């Protein structure tokens, strides 16, 4: 058992190092490369999300349609920055409505509507949220990326070292209160560092502390949410593209919630 855990940890570390090298190269190539990397992550994550519920090959056209729609939304947000994001959301809503009515009959009504609804949810959950990140400054992108990384890393090692009290067994049986607490502290530390050392966020200390706590909680809730999705369909990982980590969705679940939280919180700060 110990050898198996050690082997799994080594695999996770090797994959993480490869990902770090790829990210370093993408960052070196510049902002456009970063954007297309975000597109790649979004498309792969959206495909995995839809595959959770529709794994069969015959559903490929449905999945390609929504992933293509998501990619088009990202391109529009990048190349037509003044276009309201509601344009893409409205288009996806109309496509979903037509998809729900395609080949409609009393016998397949519920299945059709469920598929259309999941397609729309996949569009909002991944490409819409990733379109927010594509418009962040480089420092902001780095901040929202490092929060879930710090949270996951510190929570993982704290959990396996001294985690004793399970926090939410029904959703994620391995996560502990101790690990989540350490992960939350790491998230707050990242926010404070970026605020005071790099001046990425400008606010008073109490607001920054609240900001860090909210983003830290959201990062962990993203992890729990995806665990809930996988338990719904009774699978362990959303994919196997990242050895030791699972799929793209497994690695971006926390990031997705962090991006959304950062966007909403900054919009609120501007309005106040």
C-alpha positions in Angstrom: 0.0 0.0 0.0 2.8 2.4 0.9 4.7 1.6 -2.3 1.5 2.2 -4.3 1.0 5.6 -2.7 4.6 6.5 -3.2 4.4 5.5 -6.9 1.2 7.5 -7.3 2.8 10.5 -5.8 5.9 10.2 -8.1 3.6 10.1 -11.1 1.7 13.1 -9.9 4.9 15.1 -9.4 6.3 14.1 -12.9 3.1 15.2 -14.6 3.0 18.4 -12.6 6.6 19.2 -13.7 5.7 18.5 -17.3 2.7 20.8 -17.0 4.9 23.5 -15.4 7.3 23.3 -18.3 4.5 23.6 -20.9 3.0 26.6 -19.0 6.4 28.2 -18.9 6.8 27.9 -22.6 3.3 29.2 -23.3 3.9 32.2 -21.0 7.2 32.8 -22.8 5.5 32.8 -26.2 3.2 35.7 -25.1 -0.4 36.6 -24.5 -1.8 35.1 -27.7 -0.3 31.8 -26.9 -1.8 32.0 -23.4 -5.2 32.7 -24.9 -5.0 29.6 -27.2 -3.8 27.5 -24.3 -6.9 28.6 -22.4 -9.0 27.7 -25.4 -7.4 24.2 -25.5 -8.1 23.7 -21.8 -11.7 24.9 -22.1 -12.4 22.6 -25.1 -10.9 19.5 -23.5 -12.6 20.2 -20.2 -16.0 20.7 -21.9 -15.5 17.5 -23.9 -14.8 15.6 -20.6 -17.8 17.2 -18.9 -20.2 16.1 -21.6 -18.5 12.7 -21.8 -19.2 12.1 -18.1 -22.9 11.9 -19.0 -22.7 10.8 -22.7 -19.7 8.5 -23.0 -20.9 6.6 -26.1 -19.3 7.2 -29.5 -22.7 7.9 -31.1 -23.0 11.1 -29.1 -19.9 12.6 -30.7 -21.8 15.0 -32.9 -23.6 16.5 -30.0 -20.4 17.0 -28.1 -18.5 18.4 -31.1 -21.3 20.9 -31.6 -21.2 22.3 -28.1 -17.4 22.2 -27.9 -17.3 24.1 -31.2 -19.8 26.6 -29.9 -17.7 27.1 -26.8 -14.5 27.6 -28.9 -16.4 30.1 -31.1 -17.5 32.0 -27.9 -13.9 32.3 -26.7 -12.7 33.5 -30.2 -15.4 36.2 -30.2 -14.5 37.4 -26.7 -10.9 37.6 -27.8 -11.1 39.1 -31.2 -14.3 41.2 -30.7 -13.7 42.4 -27.1 -16.5 44.9 -27.1 -19.1 42.3 -27.9 -21.3 41.6 -24.9 -20.7 38.1 -23.5 -24.5 37.7 -23.4 -24.4 37.3 -27.2 -22.7 33.9 -26.9 -24.8 32.9 -23.9 -28.0 33.8 -25.9 -26.8 31.9 -28.9 -26.1 28.8 -26.8 -29.5 29.1 -25.2 -31.2 29.1 -28.6 -29.1 26.2 -29.9 -30.0 24.3 -26.8 -33.7 25.0 -27.3 -33.6 23.7 -30.8 -31.5 20.7 -29.7 -34.2 19.9 -27.1 -36.8 19.9 -29.8 -34.9 18.0 -32.4 -36.6 14.7 -33.2 -39.0 15.4 -30.4 -41.5 12.8 -29.3 -43.3 12.0 -26.1 -41.0 9.0 -25.6 -37.7 10.9 -25.9 -38.8 14.3 -24.5 -37.1 14.0 -21.1 -33.9 12.6 -22.5 -33.8 15.3 -25.2 -34.3 18.1 -22.7 -31.7 16.7 -20.3 -29.1 16.5 -23.1 -29.9 20.1 -24.2 -29.7 21.4 -20.7 -26.4 19.6 -20.0 -25.0 21.0 -23.2 -25.9 24.6 -22.2 -24.5 24.0 -18.7 -21.2 22.8 -20.2 -21.1 26.0 -22.3 -21.6 28.3 -19.3 -19.5 26.2 -16.9 -16.3 26.2 -19.1 -16.0 28.5 -22.1 -18.0 31.4 -20.6 -16.0 31.3 -17.4 -12.7 30.8 -19.2 -13.5 33.8 -21.4 -13.3 35.9 -18.2 -9.8 34.6 -17.6 -8.7 35.4 -21.2 -9.4 39.1 -20.5 -7.6 39.2 -17.2 -4.1 40.8 -17.1 -1.2 38.4 -16.9 -0.8 39.1 -13.2 -4.5 38.4 -12.6 -4.3 35.2 -14.6 -1.3 34.1 -12.5 -3.2 35.0 -9.3 -6.3 33.0 -10.1 -4.1 30.1 -11.3 -2.0 30.0 -8.2 -4.8 30.1 -5.7 -6.2 26.6 -6.6 -2.7 25.2 -7.1 -1.6 26.4 -3.6 -4.9 25.2 -2.1 -4.8 21.8 -3.7 -1.1 21.2 -3.0 -1.1 22.3 0.7 -4.4 20.6 1.3 -3.2 17.3 -0.2 0.1 17.1 1.8 -1.6 18.3 5.0 -4.3 15.8 4.5 -2.0 12.8 4.0 0.3 14.0 6.8 -2.0 14.8 9.7 -5.6 14.8 8.4 -7.9 12.8 10.7 -11.3 14.4 10.5 -13.3 13.8 7.3 -15.1 16.9 6.0 -17.6 15.6 3.4 -17.5 11.9 3.1 -20.5 11.6 0.8 -18.9 13.7 -1.9 -15.1 13.3 -1.3 -14.2 10.7 1.3 -10.5 11.4 1.3 -10.6 15.1 2.1 -10.1 16.2 5.7 -10.9 19.2 7.8 -7.2 19.7 8.5 -6.3 19.6 4.8 -9.0 22.0 3.8 -8.0 24.4 6.6 -4.4 24.5 5.5 -5.4 24.9 1.8 -7.6 27.8 2.8 -4.7 29.5 4.6 -2.5 29.0 1.5 -5.1 30.7 -0.7 -5.3 33.7 1.7 -1.5 33.9 1.7 -1.4 33.9 -2.1 -3.9 36.8 -2.3 -2.1 38.8 0.3 1.3 38.3 -1.5 -0.1 39.4 -4.8 -1.8 42.4 -3.2 1.1 43.7 -1.2 4.2 42.5 -3.1 2.9 42.7 -6.7 0.0 45.2 -6.3 -2.4 43.1 -8.4 -5.4 43.7 -6.1 -6.0 47.1 -4.4 -8.1 47.0 -1.3 -7.9 47.3 2.5 -6.6 44.4 4.6 -10.0 43.3 5.8 -11.3 43.2 2.2 -8.2 41.4 1.0 -8.6 38.8 3.8 -12.3 38.3 2.9 -11.3 38.1 -0.8 -8.7 35.4 0.0 -11.2 33.4 2.1 -13.9 33.6 -0.5 -11.6 32.5 -3.3 -10.1 29.8 -1.1 -13.5 28.4 -0.3 -14.6 28.6 -4.0 -11.4 26.7 -5.0 -12.3 23.9 -2.7 -16.0 24.0 -3.6 -15.0 23.6 -7.3 -13.2 20.4 -6.3 -16.2 19.1 -4.3 -18.5 20.0 -7.2 -16.6 17.9 -9.7 -16.3 15.1 -7.2 -20.1 15.2 -7.0 -20.4 15.1 -10.8 -18.1 12.0 -10.9 -20.0 10.3 -8.1 -23.3 11.0 -10.0 -22.0 8.9 -12.9 -19.9 6.6 -10.8 -16.4 7.2 -12.2 -13.1 8.0 -10.6 -11.6 10.5 -13.0 -13.0 12.7 -15.8 -10.2 11.4 -18.1 -6.8 10.0 -18.3 -4.8 12.6 -20.3 -2.8 13.6 -17.2 -1.2 10.6 -15.5 -1.7 10.7 -11.7 -4.1 13.6 -12.0 -6.9 12.2 -14.2 -8.4 14.5 -16.9 -8.3 18.2 -17.7 -11.5 18.7 -15.8 -10.0 17.1 -12.7 -7.2 19.7 -12.7 -9.4 22.8 -13.6 -12.4 22.2 -11.3 -11.0 24.5 -8.6 -9.7 27.0 -11.2 -13.2 27.4 -12.8 -14.8 28.4 -9.5 -11.8 30.7 -8.6 -12.1 32.5 -12.0 -15.8 33.1 -11.5 -15.3 34.3 -7.9 -12.5 36.7 -9.0 -14.6 38.1 -11.8 -17.7 38.6 -9.5 -15.7 40.1 -6.6 -13.8 42.6 -8.8 -17.1 43.6 -10.5 -18.5 44.2 -7.0 -15.5 46.2 -5.9 -15.8 48.4 -9.0 -19.5 49.0 -8.3 -19.0 50.0 -4.7 
